[in-house]
Amino acid sequence: MNSVGEACTDLKREYDQCFNRWFAEKFLKGDRSGDPCTETFRRYQRCVQKAIKEKDIPIDGVEFMGPGKDKPES
């Protein structure tokens, strides 16, 4: 699946690969010592935020998740 911003698609793929590798090779085996993909995620997130702004996509009231953010209470 492509990203919301065409320029962000390669970053999305890089993050997806990193996350999937970490999840399968570390997290599922009990190693929760950290997420090596945080910086890649942040670069991708900045790219997406820029694309959203450039495309004037309304995001008022939307909560964003990411490293260092807690899950919203349900």
N, C-alpha and C positions, 0 to 999 in steps of 0.2 A: 504494500500500500504506500502510495506517495504521501508526502507531507502537504500541509496546507499551503506552504510556500515552495514553489518549484526549486528555489535555491537551497532549501532545507532538506531535500530528499536524501542527499548523500549523508548528511549528518544524522538523519533519522536511521538510516541503514547501519551506520557505524555504531550508534547507540544501541539499536536493537541487537546487533551481533554481540556487542560487549555485555549487555544485560543477560542475554540468553546463555552465553558462555559462563558468566559468573553464577547465574541461577542454577544451571545444571551441574557445574563442576565444583562449586563451593557451597552455596546456600542449601541445596537439597542434601548435601552430605554433612550438614551440621556446622559448617564454617561460616559464622556470621560476623567475621572480624572486620568487615567493612565492604563498601561498594566501590570497586575500582572505576566505575563508570560515571561518577558524579560530575567530573569536569566535562566529559562528553555530553552528558545530559544538559548541563548548564549552557553549553554552546548551542545545542539544538534548541533549547527553550528560548534563548535570546533571538535566534533566527526566526522561530515561529512567532514570537511576540512582534518582531519587526514586520513580518509578512502580514499579520493580522492588522496591524496599524496601517500599513500601506494599502491593504485591500478594503480598509474601512469596515471591517467586520465588527458588529456590535458585540461586546463581551461584558457589558454591565451586569454585575451580580454573579458572575461566574467565578467559582473558587478554583484555584490552581494548586495541584499537588506537585511535590518534587522533593529532592533531598533536603532534609532539615525542616520539613513542614509536617505538622501532625495531621492525622486523619481527622476530618470534621466529625463532630459528635452526631450520631443519628438518633 
